[in-house]
Amino acid sequence: MYKKSQRYKQCWLFEKFMYCKWVVFASFSAKMFPF
């Protein structure tokens, strides 16, 4: 378990933001290029 420090919280928020951006990009690509 990681300590819920300020640095860890920032990294978690950053990873969550990148994940959401990736999900939006993936769904957008799926609409543009339906395989």
PQR file with spaces between the fields and no chain letter, atoms N, CA, C, O and H, PARSE charges and radii, in Angstrom:
ATOM       1  N    MET     1       0.844   -1.201    0.000 -0.4000 1.5000
ATOM       2  CA   MET     1       0.000    0.000    0.000 -0.0000 2.0000
ATOM       3  C    MET     1       0.879    1.250    0.000  0.5500 1.7000
ATOM       4  O    MET     1       1.871    1.337    0.724 -0.5500 1.4000
ATOM       5  N    TYR     2       0.495    2.195   -0.815 -0.4000 1.5000
ATOM       6  CA   TYR     2       1.235    3.447   -0.844 -0.0000 2.0000
ATOM       7  C    TYR     2       0.675    4.396    0.206  0.5500 1.7000
ATOM       8  O    TYR     2      -0.504    4.350    0.558 -0.5500 1.4000
ATOM       9  H    TYR     2      -0.311    2.125   -1.404  0.4000 1.0000
ATOM      10  N    LYS     3       1.555    5.251    0.690 -0.4000 1.5000
ATOM      11  CA   LYS     3       1.078    6.276    1.623 -0.0000 2.0000
ATOM      12  C    LYS     3       0.298    7.325    0.839  0.5500 1.7000
ATOM      13  O    LYS     3       0.708    7.743   -0.244 -0.5500 1.4000
ATOM      14  H    LYS     3       2.513    5.289    0.404  0.4000 1.0000
ATOM      15  N    LYS     4      -0.812    7.736    1.394 -0.4000 1.5000
ATOM      16  CA   LYS     4      -1.624    8.743    0.705 -0.0000 2.0000
ATOM      17  C    LYS     4      -1.035   10.125    0.943  0.5500 1.7000
ATOM      18  O    LYS     4      -1.649   10.982    1.578 -0.5500 1.4000
ATOM      19  H    LYS     4      -1.145    7.397    2.273  0.4000 1.0000
ATOM      20  N    SER     5       0.161   10.318    0.423 -0.4000 1.5000
ATOM      21  CA   SER     5       0.820   11.609    0.572 -0.0000 2.0000
ATOM      22  C    SER     5       0.354   12.547   -0.528  0.5500 1.7000
ATOM      23  O    SER     5      -0.399   12.144   -1.414 -0.5500 1.4000
ATOM      24  H    SER     5       0.660    9.622   -0.093  0.4000 1.0000
ATOM      25  N    GLN     6       0.795   13.786   -0.474 -0.4000 1.5000
ATOM      26  CA   GLN     6       0.404   14.765   -1.484 -0.0000 2.0000
ATOM      27  C    GLN     6       0.943   14.360   -2.843  0.5500 1.7000
ATOM      28  O    GLN     6       0.256   14.488   -3.856 -0.5500 1.4000
ATOM      29  H    GLN     6       1.407   14.113    0.246  0.4000 1.0000
ATOM      30  N    ARG     7       2.189   13.866   -2.861 -0.4000 1.5000
ATOM      31  CA   ARG     7       2.796   13.469   -4.137 -0.0000 2.0000
ATOM      32  C    ARG     7       2.027   12.293   -4.746  0.5500 1.7000
ATOM      33  O    ARG     7       1.760   12.276   -5.947 -0.5500 1.4000
ATOM      34  H    ARG     7       2.747   13.762   -2.037  0.4000 1.0000
ATOM      35  N    TYR     8       1.678   11.320   -3.918 -0.4000 1.5000
ATOM      36  CA   TYR     8       0.933   10.162   -4.426 -0.0000 2.0000
ATOM      37  C    TYR     8      -0.430   10.586   -4.950  0.5500 1.7000
ATOM      38  O    TYR     8      -0.897   10.089   -5.975 -0.5500 1.4000
ATOM      39  H    TYR     8       1.895   11.334   -2.942  0.4000 1.0000
ATOM      40  N    LYS     9      -1.069   11.519   -4.229 -0.4000 1.5000
ATOM      41  CA   LYS     9      -2.385   11.987   -4.658 -0.0000 2.0000
ATOM      42  C    LYS     9      -2.289   12.678   -6.005  0.5500 1.7000
ATOM      43  O    LYS     9      -3.153   12.492   -6.862 -0.5500 1.4000
ATOM      44  H    LYS     9      -0.690   11.923   -3.396  0.4000 1.0000
ATOM      45  N    GLN    10      -1.249   13.473   -6.199 -0.4000 1.5000
ATOM      46  CA   GLN    10      -1.068   14.161   -7.478 -0.0000 2.0000
ATOM      47  C    GLN    10      -0.818   13.148   -8.593  0.5500 1.7000
ATOM      48  O    GLN    10      -1.376   13.278   -9.683 -0.5500 1.4000
ATOM      49  H    GLN    10      -0.548   13.624   -5.502  0.4000 1.0000
ATOM      50  N    CYS    11       0.014   12.140   -8.331 -0.4000 1.5000
ATOM      51  CA   CYS    11       0.301   11.127   -9.345 -0.0000 2.0000
ATOM      52  C    CYS    11      -0.968   10.363   -9.691  0.5500 1.7000
ATOM      53  O    CYS    11      -1.208   10.054  -10.858 -0.5500 1.4000
ATOM      54  H    CYS    11       0.467   12.034   -7.446  0.4000 1.0000
ATOM      55  N    TRP    12      -1.785   10.056   -8.681 -0.4000 1.5000
ATOM      56  CA   TRP    12      -3.016    9.322   -8.920 -0.0000 2.0000
ATOM      57  C    TRP    12      -3.966   10.142   -9.787  0.5500 1.7000
ATOM      58  O    TRP    12      -4.584    9.614  -10.712 -0.5500 1.4000
ATOM      59  H    TRP    12      -1.590   10.308   -7.733  0.4000 1.0000
ATOM      60  N    LEU    13      -4.080   11.445   -9.484 -0.4000 1.5000
ATOM      61  CA   LEU    13      -4.953   12.303  -10.282 -0.0000 2.0000
ATOM      62  C    LEU    13      -4.441   12.404  -11.705  0.5500 1.7000
ATOM      63  O    LEU    13      -5.227   12.412  -12.652 -0.5500 1.4000
ATOM      64  H    LEU    13      -3.578   11.873   -8.733  0.4000 1.0000
ATOM      65  N    PHE    14      -3.121   12.482  -11.862 -0.4000 1.5000
ATOM      66  CA   PHE    14      -2.537   12.581  -13.197 -0.0000 2.0000
ATOM      67  C    PHE    14      -2.795   11.305  -13.985  0.5500 1.7000
ATOM      68  O    PHE    14      -3.150   11.363  -15.163 -0.5500 1.4000
ATOM      69  H    PHE    14      -2.482   12.475  -11.092  0.4000 1.0000
ATOM      70  N    GLU    15      -2.620   10.150  -13.343 -0.4000 1.5000
ATOM      71  CA   GLU    15      -2.867    8.875  -14.017 -0.0000 2.0000
ATOM      72  C    GLU    15      -4.340    8.746  -14.382  0.5500 1.7000
ATOM      73  O    GLU    15      -4.677    8.254  -15.460 -0.5500 1.4000
ATOM      74  H    GLU    15      -2.332   10.103  -12.386  0.4000 1.0000
ATOM      75  N    LYS    16      -5.214    9.186  -13.487 -0.4000 1.5000
ATOM      76  CA   LYS    16      -6.647    9.113  -13.769 -0.0000 2.0000
ATOM      77  C    LYS    16      -6.992   10.017  -14.949  0.5500 1.7000
ATOM      78  O    LYS    16      -7.804    9.651  -15.800 -0.5500 1.4000
ATOM      79  H    LYS    16      -4.941    9.585  -12.612  0.4000 1.0000
ATOM      80  N    PHE    17      -6.371   11.203  -14.999 -0.4000 1.5000
ATOM      81  CA   PHE    17      -6.624   12.127  -16.106 -0.0000 2.0000
ATOM      82  C    PHE    17      -6.151   11.531  -17.425  0.5500 1.7000
ATOM      83  O    PHE    17      -6.852   11.616  -18.434 -0.5500 1.4000
ATOM      84  H    PHE    17      -5.711   11.500  -14.308  0.4000 1.0000
ATOM      85  N    MET    18      -4.963   10.926  -17.422 -0.4000 1.5000
ATOM      86  CA   MET    18      -4.434   10.314  -18.640 -0.0000 2.0000
ATOM      87  C    MET    18      -5.315    9.146  -19.068  0.5500 1.7000
ATOM      88  O    MET    18      -5.538    8.933  -20.260 -0.5500 1.4000
ATOM      89  H    MET    18      -4.393   10.857  -16.602  0.4000 1.0000
ATOM      90  N    TYR    19      -5.817    8.386  -18.089 -0.4000 1.5000
ATOM      91  CA   TYR    19      -6.682    7.247  -18.408 -0.0000 2.0000
ATOM      92  C    TYR    19      -7.981    7.728  -19.058  0.5500 1.7000
ATOM      93  O    TYR    19      -8.440    7.159  -20.048 -0.5500 1.4000
ATOM      94  H    TYR    19      -5.636    8.558  -17.121  0.4000 1.0000
ATOM      95  N    CYS    20      -8.564    8.783  -18.487 -0.4000 1.5000
ATOM      96  CA   CYS    20      -9.808    9.315  -19.060 -0.0000 2.0000
ATOM      97  C    CYS    20      -9.551    9.843  -20.464  0.5500 1.7000
ATOM      98  O    CYS    20     -10.380    9.675  -21.358 -0.5500 1.4000
ATOM      99  H    CYS    20      -8.192    9.246  -17.683  0.4000 1.0000
ATOM     100  N    LYS    21      -8.388   10.489  -20.657 -0.4000 1.5000
ATOM     101  CA   LYS    21      -8.060   11.002  -21.976 -0.0000 2.0000
ATOM     102  C    LYS    21      -7.900    9.854  -22.966  0.5500 1.7000
ATOM     103  O    LYS    21      -8.320    9.957  -24.119 -0.5500 1.4000
ATOM     104  H    LYS    21      -7.715   10.625  -19.931  0.4000 1.0000
ATOM     105  N    TRP    22      -7.299    8.774  -22.519 -0.4000 1.5000
ATOM     106  CA   TRP    22      -7.106    7.600  -23.385 -0.0000 2.0000
ATOM     107  C    TRP    22      -8.451    6.974  -23.738  0.5500 1.7000
ATOM     108  O    TRP    22      -8.653    6.558  -24.879 -0.5500 1.4000
ATOM     109  H    TRP    22      -6.958    8.691  -21.582  0.4000 1.0000
ATOM     110  N    VAL    23      -9.381    6.898  -22.771 -0.4000 1.5000
ATOM     111  CA   VAL    23     -10.701    6.321  -23.030 -0.0000 2.0000
ATOM     112  C    VAL    23     -11.444    7.167  -24.055  0.5500 1.7000
ATOM     113  O    VAL    23     -12.069    6.629  -24.969 -0.5500 1.4000
ATOM     114  H    VAL    23      -9.216    7.236  -21.844  0.4000 1.0000
ATOM     115  N    VAL    24     -11.381    8.477  -23.908 -0.4000 1.5000
ATOM     116  CA   VAL    24     -12.047    9.362  -24.869 -0.0000 2.0000
ATOM     117  C    VAL    24     -11.427    9.202  -26.242  0.5500 1.7000
ATOM     118  O    VAL    24     -12.139    9.150  -27.245 -0.5500 1.4000
ATOM     119  H    VAL    24     -10.873    8.914  -23.165  0.4000 1.0000
ATOM     120  N    PHE    25     -10.094    9.122  -26.295 -0.4000 1.5000
ATOM     121  CA   PHE    25      -9.409    8.960  -27.576 -0.0000 2.0000
ATOM     122  C    PHE    25      -9.760    7.624  -28.221  0.5500 1.7000
ATOM     123  O    PHE    25      -9.953    7.545  -29.434 -0.5500 1.4000
ATOM     124  H    PHE    25      -9.516    9.163  -25.481  0.4000 1.0000
ATOM     125  N    ALA    26      -9.842    6.574  -27.405 -0.4000 1.5000
ATOM     126  CA   ALA    26     -10.156    5.247  -27.928 -0.0000 2.0000
ATOM     127  C    ALA    26     -11.584    5.217  -28.484  0.5500 1.7000
ATOM     128  O    ALA    26     -11.820    4.666  -29.560 -0.5500 1.4000
ATOM     129  H    ALA    26      -9.685    6.638  -26.419  0.4000 1.0000
ATOM     130  N    SER    27     -12.522    5.802  -27.762 -0.4000 1.5000
ATOM     131  CA   SER    27     -13.906    5.811  -28.233 -0.0000 2.0000
ATOM     132  C    SER    27     -14.021    6.660  -29.497  0.5500 1.7000
ATOM     133  O    SER    27     -14.773    6.319  -30.410 -0.5500 1.4000
ATOM     134  H    SER    27     -12.330    6.249  -26.888  0.4000 1.0000
ATOM     135  N    PHE    28     -13.284    7.755  -29.550 -0.4000 1.5000
ATOM     136  CA   PHE    28     -13.299    8.607  -30.736 -0.0000 2.0000
ATOM     137  C    PHE    28     -12.733    7.854  -31.939  0.5500 1.7000
ATOM     138  O    PHE    28     -13.279    7.926  -33.040 -0.5500 1.4000
ATOM     139  H    PHE    28     -12.674    8.032  -28.808  0.4000 1.0000
ATOM     140  N    SER    29     -11.630    7.130  -31.718 -0.4000 1.5000
ATOM     141  CA   SER    29     -11.021    6.358  -32.802 -0.0000 2.0000
ATOM     142  C    SER    29     -11.969    5.251  -33.260  0.5500 1.7000
ATOM     143  O    SER    29     -12.043    4.943  -34.450 -0.5500 1.4000
ATOM     144  H    SER    29     -11.186    7.072  -30.824  0.4000 1.0000
ATOM     145  N    ALA    30     -12.690    4.657  -32.316 -0.4000 1.5000
ATOM     146  CA   ALA    30     -13.625    3.594  -32.673 -0.0000 2.0000
ATOM     147  C    ALA    30     -14.738    4.143  -33.561  0.5500 1.7000
ATOM     148  O    ALA    30     -15.205    3.463  -34.475 -0.5500 1.4000
ATOM     149  H    ALA    30     -12.630    4.907  -31.350  0.4000 1.0000
ATOM     150  N    LYS    31     -15.161    5.379  -33.285 -0.4000 1.5000
ATOM     151  CA   LYS    31     -16.197    5.985  -34.125 -0.0000 2.0000
ATOM     152  C    LYS    31     -15.642    6.326  -35.505  0.5500 1.7000
ATOM     153  O    LYS    31     -16.321    6.150  -36.516 -0.5500 1.4000
ATOM     154  H    LYS    31     -14.782    5.931  -32.542  0.4000 1.0000
ATOM     155  N    MET    32     -14.413    6.809  -35.538 -0.4000 1.5000
ATOM     156  CA   MET    32     -13.812    7.216  -36.811 -0.0000 2.0000
ATOM     157  C    MET    32     -13.418    6.006  -37.647  0.5500 1.7000
ATOM     158  O    MET    32     -13.632    5.989  -38.859 -0.5500 1.4000
ATOM     159  H    MET    32     -13.861    6.952  -34.716  0.4000 1.0000
ATOM     160  N    PHE    33     -12.844    4.993  -37.002 -0.4000 1.5000
ATOM     161  CA   PHE    33     -12.353    3.813  -37.728 -0.0000 2.0000
ATOM     162  C    PHE    33     -12.995    2.547  -37.194  0.5500 1.7000
ATOM     163  O    PHE    33     -12.361    1.819  -36.430 -0.5500 1.4000
ATOM     164  H    PHE    33     -12.671    5.007  -36.018  0.4000 1.0000
ATOM     165  N    PRO    34     -14.232    2.262  -37.572 -0.5600 1.5000
ATOM     166  CA   PRO    34     -14.884    1.029  -37.101  0.2800 2.0000
ATOM     167  C    PRO    34     -14.286   -0.192  -37.784  0.5500 1.7000
ATOM     168  O    PRO    34     -14.367   -0.326  -39.005 -0.5500 1.4000
ATOM     169  N    PHE    35     -13.691   -1.076  -37.004 -0.4000 1.5000
ATOM     170  CA   PHE    35     -13.057   -2.262  -37.583 -0.0000 2.0000
ATOM     171  C    PHE    35     -14.065   -3.417  -37.624  0.5500 1.7000
ATOM     172  O    PHE    35     -13.732   -4.512  -38.077 -0.5500 1.4000
ATOM     173  H    PHE    35     -13.625   -0.966  -36.013  0.4000 1.0000
